[in-house]
Amino acid sequence: MLDKIEQLKKEIEAMVAQSADEVEQLRIKYLSKKGEVSKLFAEFRNVPAEQKREVGQAINTCGILPRNALMFCEVVFRSKKTVQLALI
């Protein structure tokens, strides 16, 4: 599961949005109720007890990265600029 989380982190760090609409699409893909981060939390219940702390922290980080990047991009797009989301 940690490999899957790491892969998702890399995907998140490589995100690029060129418009406010793309930012919204990325938000839906990663942070919505049926998004990628929510899927990780759903799989979390199957993680062995001795790994829960490490896996839980990794999933939380995975959720924080896109949330912070997308909030930053929303502000920047108000000034009409293209932004690579991995700035944070």
PyMOL Python script that loads the backbone (N, CA, C, O; Angstrom):
from pymol import cmd

cmd.read_pdbstr("""\
ATOM      1  N   MET A   1       0.817  -1.195   0.000  1.00  0.00           N
ATOM      2  CA  MET A   1       0.000   0.000   0.000  1.00  0.00           C
ATOM      3  C   MET A   1       0.862   1.261   0.000  1.00  0.00           C
ATOM      4  O   MET A   1       0.492   2.274  -0.594  1.00  0.00           O
ATOM      5  N   LEU A   2       2.011   1.191   0.670  1.00  0.00           N
ATOM      6  CA  LEU A   2       2.900   2.353   0.682  1.00  0.00           C
ATOM      7  C   LEU A   2       3.406   2.677  -0.720  1.00  0.00           C
ATOM      8  O   LEU A   2       3.599   3.845  -1.057  1.00  0.00           O
ATOM      9  N   ASP A   3       3.622   1.645  -1.540  1.00  0.00           N
ATOM     10  CA  ASP A   3       4.037   1.893  -2.928  1.00  0.00           C
ATOM     11  C   ASP A   3       2.944   2.635  -3.693  1.00  0.00           C
ATOM     12  O   ASP A   3       3.228   3.550  -4.466  1.00  0.00           O
ATOM     13  N   LYS A   4       1.720   2.243  -3.476  1.00  0.00           N
ATOM     14  CA  LYS A   4       0.582   2.884  -4.135  1.00  0.00           C
ATOM     15  C   LYS A   4       0.469   4.354  -3.701  1.00  0.00           C
ATOM     16  O   LYS A   4       0.197   5.231  -4.521  1.00  0.00           O
ATOM     17  N   ILE A   5       0.677   4.607  -2.422  1.00  0.00           N
ATOM     18  CA  ILE A   5       0.632   5.972  -1.901  1.00  0.00           C
ATOM     19  C   ILE A   5       1.756   6.803  -2.502  1.00  0.00           C
ATOM     20  O   ILE A   5       1.545   7.945  -2.910  1.00  0.00           O
ATOM     21  N   GLU A   6       2.946   6.225  -2.554  1.00  0.00           N
ATOM     22  CA  GLU A   6       4.093   6.934  -3.128  1.00  0.00           C
ATOM     23  C   GLU A   6       3.856   7.260  -4.602  1.00  0.00           C
ATOM     24  O   GLU A   6       4.199   8.350  -5.062  1.00  0.00           O
ATOM     25  N   GLN A   7       3.281   6.334  -5.327  1.00  0.00           N
ATOM     26  CA  GLN A   7       2.969   6.570  -6.734  1.00  0.00           C
ATOM     27  C   GLN A   7       1.966   7.719  -6.873  1.00  0.00           C
ATOM     28  O   GLN A   7       2.116   8.569  -7.752  1.00  0.00           O
ATOM     29  N   LEU A   8       0.957   7.748  -6.020  1.00  0.00           N
ATOM     30  CA  LEU A   8      -0.027   8.817  -6.064  1.00  0.00           C
ATOM     31  C   LEU A   8       0.608  10.154  -5.706  1.00  0.00           C
ATOM     32  O   LEU A   8       0.267  11.172  -6.309  1.00  0.00           O
ATOM     33  N   LYS A   9       1.524  10.176  -4.740  1.00  0.00           N
ATOM     34  CA  LYS A   9       2.233  11.404  -4.383  1.00  0.00           C
ATOM     35  C   LYS A   9       2.998  11.951  -5.580  1.00  0.00           C
ATOM     36  O   LYS A   9       2.974  13.154  -5.843  1.00  0.00           O
ATOM     37  N   LYS A  10       3.676  11.069  -6.304  1.00  0.00           N
ATOM     38  CA  LYS A  10       4.429  11.500  -7.483  1.00  0.00           C
ATOM     39  C   LYS A  10       3.495  12.063  -8.546  1.00  0.00           C
ATOM     40  O   LYS A  10       3.808  13.063  -9.192  1.00  0.00           O
ATOM     41  N   GLU A  11       2.354  11.418  -8.721  1.00  0.00           N
ATOM     42  CA  GLU A  11       1.359  11.891  -9.680  1.00  0.00           C
ATOM     43  C   GLU A  11       0.852  13.284  -9.276  1.00  0.00           C
ATOM     44  O   GLU A  11       0.700  14.169 -10.117  1.00  0.00           O
ATOM     45  N   ILE A  12       0.597  13.456  -7.995  1.00  0.00           N
ATOM     46  CA  ILE A  12       0.116  14.741  -7.490  1.00  0.00           C
ATOM     47  C   ILE A  12       1.177  15.821  -7.681  1.00  0.00           C
ATOM     48  O   ILE A  12       0.861  16.938  -8.090  1.00  0.00           O
ATOM     49  N   GLU A  13       2.417  15.495  -7.392  1.00  0.00           N
ATOM     50  CA  GLU A  13       3.498  16.465  -7.523  1.00  0.00           C
ATOM     51  C   GLU A  13       3.726  16.886  -8.968  1.00  0.00           C
ATOM     52  O   GLU A  13       4.264  17.965  -9.220  1.00  0.00           O
ATOM     53  N   ALA A  14       3.326  16.056  -9.910  1.00  0.00           N
ATOM     54  CA  ALA A  14       3.519  16.363 -11.329  1.00  0.00           C
ATOM     55  C   ALA A  14       2.301  17.044 -11.959  1.00  0.00           C
ATOM     56  O   ALA A  14       2.314  17.342 -13.153  1.00  0.00           O
ATOM     57  N   MET A  15       1.262  17.289 -11.180  1.00  0.00           N
ATOM     58  CA  MET A  15       0.046  17.896 -11.730  1.00  0.00           C
ATOM     59  C   MET A  15       0.338  19.273 -12.313  1.00  0.00           C
ATOM     60  O   MET A  15       1.137  20.038 -11.773  1.00  0.00           O
ATOM     61  N   VAL A  16      -0.320  19.569 -13.414  1.00  0.00           N
ATOM     62  CA  VAL A  16      -0.221  20.886 -14.037  1.00  0.00           C
ATOM     63  C   VAL A  16      -1.631  21.313 -14.427  1.00  0.00           C
ATOM     64  O   VAL A  16      -2.394  20.532 -14.995  1.00  0.00           O
ATOM     65  N   ALA A  17      -1.963  22.548 -14.119  1.00  0.00           N
ATOM     66  CA  ALA A  17      -3.266  23.088 -14.510  1.00  0.00           C
ATOM     67  C   ALA A  17      -3.045  24.394 -15.253  1.00  0.00           C
ATOM     68  O   ALA A  17      -2.208  25.211 -14.871  1.00  0.00           O
ATOM     69  N   GLN A  18      -3.807  24.574 -16.316  1.00  0.00           N
ATOM     70  CA  GLN A  18      -3.667  25.785 -17.115  1.00  0.00           C
ATOM     71  C   GLN A  18      -4.891  26.678 -17.038  1.00  0.00           C
ATOM     72  O   GLN A  18      -4.943  27.726 -17.682  1.00  0.00           O
ATOM     73  N   SER A  19      -5.864  26.269 -16.259  1.00  0.00           N
ATOM     74  CA  SER A  19      -7.060  27.095 -16.102  1.00  0.00           C
ATOM     75  C   SER A  19      -7.742  26.745 -14.785  1.00  0.00           C
ATOM     76  O   SER A  19      -7.440  25.732 -14.155  1.00  0.00           O
ATOM     77  N   ALA A  20      -8.649  27.593 -14.397  1.00  0.00           N
ATOM     78  CA  ALA A  20      -9.411  27.328 -13.180  1.00  0.00           C
ATOM     79  C   ALA A  20     -10.254  26.070 -13.341  1.00  0.00           C
ATOM     80  O   ALA A  20     -10.469  25.344 -12.371  1.00  0.00           O
ATOM     81  N   ASP A  21     -10.735  25.804 -14.552  1.00  0.00           N
ATOM     82  CA  ASP A  21     -11.511  24.588 -14.800  1.00  0.00           C
ATOM     83  C   ASP A  21     -10.662  23.334 -14.580  1.00  0.00           C
ATOM     84  O   ASP A  21     -11.144  22.345 -14.027  1.00  0.00           O
ATOM     85  N   GLU A  22      -9.418  23.375 -15.006  1.00  0.00           N
ATOM     86  CA  GLU A  22      -8.525  22.234 -14.798  1.00  0.00           C
ATOM     87  C   GLU A  22      -8.231  22.034 -13.314  1.00  0.00           C
ATOM     88  O   GLU A  22      -8.112  20.901 -12.849  1.00  0.00           O
ATOM     89  N   VAL A  23      -8.116  23.125 -12.578  1.00  0.00           N
ATOM     90  CA  VAL A  23      -7.915  23.019 -11.131  1.00  0.00           C
ATOM     91  C   VAL A  23      -9.100  22.291 -10.516  1.00  0.00           C
ATOM     92  O   VAL A  23      -8.924  21.409  -9.674  1.00  0.00           O
ATOM     93  N   GLU A  24     -10.301  22.657 -10.933  1.00  0.00           N
ATOM     94  CA  GLU A  24     -11.506  22.015 -10.405  1.00  0.00           C
ATOM     95  C   GLU A  24     -11.547  20.535 -10.778  1.00  0.00           C
ATOM     96  O   GLU A  24     -11.929  19.706  -9.952  1.00  0.00           O
ATOM     97  N   GLN A  25     -11.165  20.194 -11.991  1.00  0.00           N
ATOM     98  CA  GLN A  25     -11.134  18.785 -12.402  1.00  0.00           C
ATOM     99  C   GLN A  25     -10.143  17.993 -11.564  1.00  0.00           C
ATOM    100  O   GLN A  25     -10.422  16.857 -11.181  1.00  0.00           O
ATOM    101  N   LEU A  26      -9.000  18.577 -11.279  1.00  0.00           N
ATOM    102  CA  LEU A  26      -8.003  17.905 -10.444  1.00  0.00           C
ATOM    103  C   LEU A  26      -8.501  17.758  -9.009  1.00  0.00           C
ATOM    104  O   LEU A  26      -8.265  16.736  -8.364  1.00  0.00           O
ATOM    105  N   ARG A  27      -9.187  18.777  -8.518  1.00  0.00           N
ATOM    106  CA  ARG A  27      -9.752  18.694  -7.171  1.00  0.00           C
ATOM    107  C   ARG A  27     -10.727  17.525  -7.083  1.00  0.00           C
ATOM    108  O   ARG A  27     -10.703  16.755  -6.123  1.00  0.00           O
ATOM    109  N   ILE A  28     -11.574  17.404  -8.084  1.00  0.00           N
ATOM    110  CA  ILE A  28     -12.543  16.311  -8.105  1.00  0.00           C
ATOM    111  C   ILE A  28     -11.828  14.967  -8.184  1.00  0.00           C
ATOM    112  O   ILE A  28     -12.183  14.028  -7.472  1.00  0.00           O
ATOM    113  N   LYS A  29     -10.825  14.876  -9.048  1.00  0.00           N
ATOM    114  CA  LYS A  29     -10.112  13.605  -9.232  1.00  0.00           C
ATOM    115  C   LYS A  29      -9.436  13.129  -7.949  1.00  0.00           C
ATOM    116  O   LYS A  29      -9.457  11.938  -7.639  1.00  0.00           O
ATOM    117  N   TYR A  30      -8.837  14.058  -7.203  1.00  0.00           N
ATOM    118  CA  TYR A  30      -8.046  13.662  -6.044  1.00  0.00           C
ATOM    119  C   TYR A  30      -8.754  13.826  -4.702  1.00  0.00           C
ATOM    120  O   TYR A  30      -8.523  13.031  -3.791  1.00  0.00           O
ATOM    121  N   LEU A  31      -9.607  14.835  -4.561  1.00  0.00           N
ATOM    122  CA  LEU A  31     -10.121  15.170  -3.237  1.00  0.00           C
ATOM    123  C   LEU A  31     -11.611  14.944  -3.038  1.00  0.00           C
ATOM    124  O   LEU A  31     -12.109  15.099  -1.922  1.00  0.00           O
ATOM    125  N   SER A  32     -12.323  14.589  -4.075  1.00  0.00           N
ATOM    126  CA  SER A  32     -13.767  14.388  -3.928  1.00  0.00           C
ATOM    127  C   SER A  32     -14.062  13.127  -3.121  1.00  0.00           C
ATOM    128  O   SER A  32     -13.159  12.356  -2.795  1.00  0.00           O
ATOM    129  N   LYS A  33     -15.321  12.934  -2.809  1.00  0.00           N
ATOM    130  CA  LYS A  33     -15.732  11.779  -2.019  1.00  0.00           C
ATOM    131  C   LYS A  33     -15.333  10.461  -2.687  1.00  0.00           C
ATOM    132  O   LYS A  33     -15.029   9.483  -2.004  1.00  0.00           O
ATOM    133  N   LYS A  34     -15.335  10.440  -4.018  1.00  0.00           N
ATOM    134  CA  LYS A  34     -14.944   9.236  -4.760  1.00  0.00           C
ATOM    135  C   LYS A  34     -13.551   9.392  -5.382  1.00  0.00           C
ATOM    136  O   LYS A  34     -13.182   8.647  -6.289  1.00  0.00           O
ATOM    137  N   GLY A  35     -12.789  10.363  -4.887  1.00  0.00           N
ATOM    138  CA  GLY A  35     -11.469  10.642  -5.434  1.00  0.00           C
ATOM    139  C   GLY A  35     -10.400   9.663  -4.982  1.00  0.00           C
ATOM    140  O   GLY A  35     -10.648   8.754  -4.190  1.00  0.00           O
ATOM    141  N   GLU A  36      -9.214   9.876  -5.505  1.00  0.00           N
ATOM    142  CA  GLU A  36      -8.092   8.972  -5.250  1.00  0.00           C
ATOM    143  C   GLU A  36      -7.710   8.898  -3.769  1.00  0.00           C
ATOM    144  O   GLU A  36      -7.409   7.816  -3.264  1.00  0.00           O
ATOM    145  N   VAL A  37      -7.718  10.027  -3.075  1.00  0.00           N
ATOM    146  CA  VAL A  37      -7.347  10.017  -1.656  1.00  0.00           C
ATOM    147  C   VAL A  37      -8.406   9.272  -0.848  1.00  0.00           C
ATOM    148  O   VAL A  37      -8.067   8.525   0.070  1.00  0.00           O
ATOM    149  N   SER A  38      -9.666   9.464  -1.172  1.00  0.00           N
ATOM    150  CA  SER A  38     -10.741   8.737  -0.472  1.00  0.00           C
ATOM    151  C   SER A  38     -10.623   7.232  -0.699  1.00  0.00           C
ATOM    152  O   SER A  38     -10.910   6.441   0.200  1.00  0.00           O
ATOM    153  N   LYS A  39     -10.208   6.845  -1.883  1.00  0.00           N
ATOM    154  CA  LYS A  39     -10.016   5.413  -2.159  1.00  0.00           C
ATOM    155  C   LYS A  39      -8.925   4.833  -1.270  1.00  0.00           C
ATOM    156  O   LYS A  39      -9.033   3.697  -0.806  1.00  0.00           O
ATOM    157  N   LEU A  40      -7.875   5.612  -1.032  1.00  0.00           N
ATOM    158  CA  LEU A  40      -6.811   5.143  -0.148  1.00  0.00           C
ATOM    159  C   LEU A  40      -7.334   4.944   1.274  1.00  0.00           C
ATOM    160  O   LEU A  40      -6.999   3.961   1.934  1.00  0.00           O
ATOM    161  N   PHE A  41      -8.155   5.884   1.738  1.00  0.00           N
ATOM    162  CA  PHE A  41      -8.722   5.736   3.077  1.00  0.00           C
ATOM    163  C   PHE A  41      -9.635   4.519   3.155  1.00  0.00           C
ATOM    164  O   PHE A  41      -9.694   3.860   4.193  1.00  0.00           O
ATOM    165  N   ALA A  42     -10.342   4.214   2.081  1.00  0.00           N
ATOM    166  CA  ALA A  42     -11.201   3.026   2.065  1.00  0.00           C
ATOM    167  C   ALA A  42     -10.358   1.751   2.175  1.00  0.00           C
ATOM    168  O   ALA A  42     -10.750   0.806   2.859  1.00  0.00           O
ATOM    169  N   GLU A  43      -9.213   1.726   1.509  1.00  0.00           N
ATOM    170  CA  GLU A  43      -8.322   0.568   1.570  1.00  0.00           C
ATOM    171  C   GLU A  43      -7.590   0.474   2.908  1.00  0.00           C
ATOM    172  O   GLU A  43      -7.103  -0.593   3.281  1.00  0.00           O
ATOM    173  N   PHE A  44      -7.516   1.580   3.618  1.00  0.00           N
ATOM    174  CA  PHE A  44      -6.784   1.647   4.882  1.00  0.00           C
ATOM    175  C   PHE A  44      -7.305   0.633   5.895  1.00  0.00           C
ATOM    176  O   PHE A  44      -6.534   0.123   6.709  1.00  0.00           O
ATOM    177  N   ARG A  45      -8.574   0.341   5.857  1.00  0.00           N
ATOM    178  CA  ARG A  45      -9.131  -0.605   6.851  1.00  0.00           C
ATOM    179  C   ARG A  45      -8.552  -2.007   6.698  1.00  0.00           C
ATOM    180  O   ARG A  45      -8.646  -2.814   7.623  1.00  0.00           O
ATOM    181  N   ASN A  46      -7.955  -2.310   5.544  1.00  0.00           N
ATOM    182  CA  ASN A  46      -7.361  -3.624   5.317  1.00  0.00           C
ATOM    183  C   ASN A  46      -5.883  -3.698   5.695  1.00  0.00           C
ATOM    184  O   ASN A  46      -5.260  -4.752   5.572  1.00  0.00           O
ATOM    185  N   VAL A  47      -5.334  -2.597   6.148  1.00  0.00           N
ATOM    186  CA  VAL A  47      -3.915  -2.543   6.513  1.00  0.00           C
ATOM    187  C   VAL A  47      -3.720  -3.218   7.873  1.00  0.00           C
ATOM    188  O   VAL A  47      -4.502  -2.989   8.795  1.00  0.00           O
ATOM    189  N   PRO A  48      -2.680  -4.050   8.000  1.00  0.00           N
ATOM    190  CA  PRO A  48      -2.402  -4.684   9.296  1.00  0.00           C
ATOM    191  C   PRO A  48      -2.162  -3.635  10.385  1.00  0.00           C
ATOM    192  O   PRO A  48      -1.633  -2.559  10.109  1.00  0.00           O
ATOM    193  N   ALA A  49      -2.545  -3.949  11.597  1.00  0.00           N
ATOM    194  CA  ALA A  49      -2.466  -3.008  12.721  1.00  0.00           C
ATOM    195  C   ALA A  49      -1.070  -2.423  12.902  1.00  0.00           C
ATOM    196  O   ALA A  49      -0.931  -1.242  13.220  1.00  0.00           O
ATOM    197  N   GLU A  50      -0.046  -3.230  12.705  1.00  0.00           N
ATOM    198  CA  GLU A  50       1.321  -2.745  12.927  1.00  0.00           C
ATOM    199  C   GLU A  50       1.777  -1.741  11.859  1.00  0.00           C
ATOM    200  O   GLU A  50       2.788  -1.065  12.050  1.00  0.00           O
ATOM    201  N   GLN A  51       1.062  -1.634  10.761  1.00  0.00           N
ATOM    202  CA  GLN A  51       1.416  -0.695   9.692  1.00  0.00           C
ATOM    203  C   GLN A  51       0.492   0.511   9.645  1.00  0.00           C
ATOM    204  O   GLN A  51       0.741   1.438   8.876  1.00  0.00           O
ATOM    205  N   LYS A  52      -0.553   0.524  10.435  1.00  0.00           N
ATOM    206  CA  LYS A  52      -1.567   1.579  10.344  1.00  0.00           C
ATOM    207  C   LYS A  52      -0.998   2.977  10.570  1.00  0.00           C
ATOM    208  O   LYS A  52      -1.367   3.913   9.860  1.00  0.00           O
ATOM    209  N   ARG A  53      -0.122   3.128  11.531  1.00  0.00           N
ATOM    210  CA  ARG A  53       0.424   4.461  11.814  1.00  0.00           C
ATOM    211  C   ARG A  53       1.179   5.016  10.604  1.00  0.00           C
ATOM    212  O   ARG A  53       0.935   6.142  10.171  1.00  0.00           O
ATOM    213  N   GLU A  54       2.084   4.222  10.074  1.00  0.00           N
ATOM    214  CA  GLU A  54       2.898   4.661   8.927  1.00  0.00           C
ATOM    215  C   GLU A  54       2.031   4.919   7.698  1.00  0.00           C
ATOM    216  O   GLU A  54       2.184   5.941   7.029  1.00  0.00           O
ATOM    217  N   VAL A  55       1.128   4.001   7.405  1.00  0.00           N
ATOM    218  CA  VAL A  55       0.270   4.131   6.232  1.00  0.00           C
ATOM    219  C   VAL A  55      -0.690   5.310   6.409  1.00  0.00           C
ATOM    220  O   VAL A  55      -0.918   6.064   5.463  1.00  0.00           O
ATOM    221  N   GLY A  56      -1.251   5.475   7.599  1.00  0.00           N
ATOM    222  CA  GLY A  56      -2.161   6.586   7.865  1.00  0.00           C
ATOM    223  C   GLY A  56      -1.493   7.934   7.671  1.00  0.00           C
ATOM    224  O   GLY A  56      -2.083   8.841   7.084  1.00  0.00           O
ATOM    225  N   GLN A  57      -0.268   8.075   8.160  1.00  0.00           N
ATOM    226  CA  GLN A  57       0.473   9.326   7.984  1.00  0.00           C
ATOM    227  C   GLN A  57       0.754   9.587   6.506  1.00  0.00           C
ATOM    228  O   GLN A  57       0.659  10.725   6.045  1.00  0.00           O
ATOM    229  N   ALA A  58       1.097   8.540   5.771  1.00  0.00           N
ATOM    230  CA  ALA A  58       1.373   8.694   4.341  1.00  0.00           C
ATOM    231  C   ALA A  58       0.117   9.119   3.586  1.00  0.00           C
ATOM    232  O   ALA A  58       0.181   9.969   2.698  1.00  0.00           O
ATOM    233  N   ILE A  59      -1.021   8.531   3.935  1.00  0.00           N
ATOM    234  CA  ILE A  59      -2.278   8.909   3.277  1.00  0.00           C
ATOM    235  C   ILE A  59      -2.636  10.352   3.609  1.00  0.00           C
ATOM    236  O   ILE A  59      -3.069  11.097   2.730  1.00  0.00           O
ATOM    237  N   ASN A  60      -2.460  10.755   4.862  1.00  0.00           N
ATOM    238  CA  ASN A  60      -2.758  12.138   5.236  1.00  0.00           C
ATOM    239  C   ASN A  60      -1.903  13.112   4.439  1.00  0.00           C
ATOM    240  O   ASN A  60      -2.404  14.132   3.965  1.00  0.00           O
ATOM    241  N   THR A  61      -0.628  12.810   4.289  1.00  0.00           N
ATOM    242  CA  THR A  61       0.257  13.652   3.490  1.00  0.00           C
ATOM    243  C   THR A  61      -0.228  13.706   2.053  1.00  0.00           C
ATOM    244  O   THR A  61      -0.210  14.761   1.419  1.00  0.00           O
ATOM    245  N   CYS A  62      -0.657  12.574   1.550  1.00  0.00           N
ATOM    246  CA  CYS A  62      -1.148  12.485   0.182  1.00  0.00           C
ATOM    247  C   CYS A  62      -2.396  13.356  -0.005  1.00  0.00           C
ATOM    248  O   CYS A  62      -2.620  13.875  -1.098  1.00  0.00           O
ATOM    249  N   GLY A  63      -3.194  13.520   1.023  1.00  0.00           N
ATOM    250  CA  GLY A  63      -4.376  14.363   0.949  1.00  0.00           C
ATOM    251  C   GLY A  63      -4.059  15.835   1.105  1.00  0.00           C
ATOM    252  O   GLY A  63      -4.723  16.690   0.519  1.00  0.00           O
ATOM    253  N   ILE A  64      -3.035  16.129   1.901  1.00  0.00           N
ATOM    254  CA  ILE A  64      -2.661  17.521   2.150  1.00  0.00           C
ATOM    255  C   ILE A  64      -2.000  18.149   0.926  1.00  0.00           C
ATOM    256  O   ILE A  64      -2.251  19.314   0.617  1.00  0.00           O
ATOM    257  N   LEU A  65      -1.161  17.389   0.230  1.00  0.00           N
ATOM    258  CA  LEU A  65      -0.455  17.935  -0.938  1.00  0.00           C
ATOM    259  C   LEU A  65      -1.396  18.545  -1.973  1.00  0.00           C
ATOM    260  O   LEU A  65      -1.237  19.717  -2.315  1.00  0.00           O
ATOM    261  N   PRO A  66      -2.370  17.790  -2.484  1.00  0.00           N
ATOM    262  CA  PRO A  66      -3.223  18.396  -3.506  1.00  0.00           C
ATOM    263  C   PRO A  66      -4.115  19.493  -2.945  1.00  0.00           C
ATOM    264  O   PRO A  66      -4.412  20.459  -3.647  1.00  0.00           O
ATOM    265  N   ARG A  67      -4.544  19.367  -1.711  1.00  0.00           N
ATOM    266  CA  ARG A  67      -5.417  20.388  -1.114  1.00  0.00           C
ATOM    267  C   ARG A  67      -4.687  21.723  -1.070  1.00  0.00           C
ATOM    268  O   ARG A  67      -5.239  22.745  -1.478  1.00  0.00           O
ATOM    269  N   ASN A  68      -3.456  21.723  -0.582  1.00  0.00           N
ATOM    270  CA  ASN A  68      -2.674  22.955  -0.507  1.00  0.00           C
ATOM    271  C   ASN A  68      -2.350  23.503  -1.895  1.00  0.00           C
ATOM    272  O   ASN A  68      -2.468  24.704  -2.137  1.00  0.00           O
ATOM    273  N   ALA A  69      -1.948  22.629  -2.790  1.00  0.00           N
ATOM    274  CA  ALA A  69      -1.597  23.065  -4.145  1.00  0.00           C
ATOM    275  C   ALA A  69      -2.809  23.650  -4.864  1.00  0.00           C
ATOM    276  O   ALA A  69      -2.696  24.675  -5.537  1.00  0.00           O
ATOM    277  N   LEU A  70      -3.945  23.017  -4.728  1.00  0.00           N
ATOM    278  CA  LEU A  70      -5.147  23.500  -5.410  1.00  0.00           C
ATOM    279  C   LEU A  70      -5.631  24.820  -4.823  1.00  0.00           C
ATOM    280  O   LEU A  70      -6.099  25.684  -5.563  1.00  0.00           O
ATOM    281  N   MET A  71      -5.529  24.991  -3.522  1.00  0.00           N
ATOM    282  CA  MET A  71      -5.910  26.272  -2.921  1.00  0.00           C
ATOM    283  C   MET A  71      -4.992  27.383  -3.435  1.00  0.00           C
ATOM    284  O   MET A  71      -5.457  28.480  -3.747  1.00  0.00           O
ATOM    285  N   PHE A  72      -3.706  27.104  -3.522  1.00  0.00           N
ATOM    286  CA  PHE A  72      -2.746  28.072  -4.038  1.00  0.00           C
ATOM    287  C   PHE A  72      -3.082  28.446  -5.483  1.00  0.00           C
ATOM    288  O   PHE A  72      -3.051  29.620  -5.853  1.00  0.00           O
ATOM    289  N   CYS A  73      -3.403  27.437  -6.292  1.00  0.00           N
ATOM    290  CA  CYS A  73      -3.694  27.679  -7.699  1.00  0.00           C
ATOM    291  C   CYS A  73      -4.973  28.481  -7.905  1.00  0.00           C
ATOM    292  O   CYS A  73      -5.054  29.298  -8.823  1.00  0.00           O
ATOM    293  N   GLU A  74      -5.956  28.258  -7.072  1.00  0.00           N
ATOM    294  CA  GLU A  74      -7.180  29.044  -7.191  1.00  0.00           C
ATOM    295  C   GLU A  74      -6.882  30.519  -7.027  1.00  0.00           C
ATOM    296  O   GLU A  74      -7.423  31.348  -7.759  1.00  0.00           O
ATOM    297  N   VAL A  75      -6.033  30.854  -6.081  1.00  0.00           N
ATOM    298  CA  VAL A  75      -5.656  32.251  -5.864  1.00  0.00           C
ATOM    299  C   VAL A  75      -4.886  32.787  -7.060  1.00  0.00           C
ATOM    300  O   VAL A  75      -5.142  33.901  -7.517  1.00  0.00           O
ATOM    301  N   VAL A  76      -3.943  32.002  -7.569  1.00  0.00           N
ATOM    302  CA  VAL A  76      -3.121  32.442  -8.693  1.00  0.00           C
ATOM    303  C   VAL A  76      -3.963  32.613  -9.958  1.00  0.00           C
ATOM    304  O   VAL A  76      -3.747  33.550 -10.725  1.00  0.00           O
ATOM    305  N   PHE A  77      -4.920  31.710 -10.175  1.00  0.00           N
ATOM    306  CA  PHE A  77      -5.723  31.814 -11.397  1.00  0.00           C
ATOM    307  C   PHE A  77      -6.615  33.039 -11.410  1.00  0.00           C
ATOM    308  O   PHE A  77      -7.099  33.448 -12.465  1.00  0.00           O
ATOM    309  N   ARG A  78      -6.828  33.612 -10.276  1.00  0.00           N
ATOM    310  CA  ARG A  78      -7.563  34.881 -10.258  1.00  0.00           C
ATOM    311  C   ARG A  78      -6.766  35.945 -10.990  1.00  0.00           C
ATOM    312  O   ARG A  78      -7.329  36.928 -11.472  1.00  0.00           O
ATOM    313  N   SER A  79      -5.449  35.750 -11.074  1.00  0.00           N
ATOM    314  CA  SER A  79      -4.604  36.675 -11.828  1.00  0.00           C
ATOM    315  C   SER A  79      -4.270  36.127 -13.216  1.00  0.00           C
ATOM    316  O   SER A  79      -3.410  36.672 -13.909  1.00  0.00           O
ATOM    317  N   LYS A  80      -4.956  35.041 -13.625  1.00  0.00           N
ATOM    318  CA  LYS A  80      -4.889  34.474 -14.986  1.00  0.00           C
ATOM    319  C   LYS A  80      -3.514  33.949 -15.382  1.00  0.00           C
ATOM    320  O   LYS A  80      -3.015  34.284 -16.457  1.00  0.00           O
ATOM    321  N   LYS A  81      -2.900  33.143 -14.544  1.00  0.00           N
ATOM    322  CA  LYS A  81      -1.593  32.569 -14.866  1.00  0.00           C
ATOM    323  C   LYS A  81      -1.653  31.052 -14.864  1.00  0.00           C
ATOM    324  O   LYS A  81      -2.468  30.453 -14.161  1.00  0.00           O
ATOM    325  N   THR A  82      -0.779  30.433 -15.659  1.00  0.00           N
ATOM    326  CA  THR A  82      -0.637  28.976 -15.662  1.00  0.00           C
ATOM    327  C   THR A  82       0.296  28.611 -14.519  1.00  0.00           C
ATOM    328  O   THR A  82       1.305  29.276 -14.285  1.00  0.00           O
ATOM    329  N   VAL A  83      -0.056  27.550 -13.814  1.00  0.00           N
ATOM    330  CA  VAL A  83       0.704  27.184 -12.631  1.00  0.00           C
ATOM    331  C   VAL A  83       0.941  25.697 -12.613  1.00  0.00           C
ATOM    332  O   VAL A  83       0.040  24.916 -12.920  1.00  0.00           O
ATOM    333  N   GLN A  84       2.151  25.295 -12.256  1.00  0.00           N
ATOM    334  CA  GLN A  84       2.404  23.890 -11.980  1.00  0.00           C
ATOM    335  C   GLN A  84       2.063  23.653 -10.523  1.00  0.00           C
ATOM    336  O   GLN A  84       2.585  24.336  -9.642  1.00  0.00           O
ATOM    337  N   LEU A  85       1.193  22.694 -10.262  1.00  0.00           N
ATOM    338  CA  LEU A  85       0.668  22.478  -8.925  1.00  0.00           C
ATOM    339  C   LEU A  85       1.703  21.999  -7.939  1.00  0.00           C
ATOM    340  O   LEU A  85       1.494  22.124  -6.732  1.00  0.00           O
ATOM    341  N   ALA A  86       2.795  21.463  -8.397  1.00  0.00           N
ATOM    342  CA  ALA A  86       3.781  20.864  -7.501  1.00  0.00           C
ATOM    343  C   ALA A  86       4.663  21.901  -6.817  1.00  0.00           C
ATOM    344  O   ALA A  86       5.734  21.549  -6.320  1.00  0.00           O
ATOM    345  N   LEU A  87       4.261  23.134  -6.774  1.00  0.00           N
ATOM    346  CA  LEU A  87       5.068  24.172  -6.135  1.00  0.00           C
ATOM    347  C   LEU A  87       5.151  23.999  -4.632  1.00  0.00           C
ATOM    348  O   LEU A  87       6.071  24.523  -4.004  1.00  0.00           O
ATOM    349  N   ILE A  88       4.218  23.283  -4.045  1.00  0.00           N
ATOM    350  CA  ILE A  88       4.160  23.181  -2.586  1.00  0.00           C
ATOM    351  C   ILE A  88       4.781  21.888  -2.132  1.00  0.00           C
ATOM    352  O   ILE A  88       4.829  21.614  -0.933  1.00  0.00           O
TER     353      ILE A  88
END
""", "prot")
cmd.dss("prot")
cmd.show_as("cartoon", "prot")
cmd.util.cbc("prot")
cmd.orient("prot")
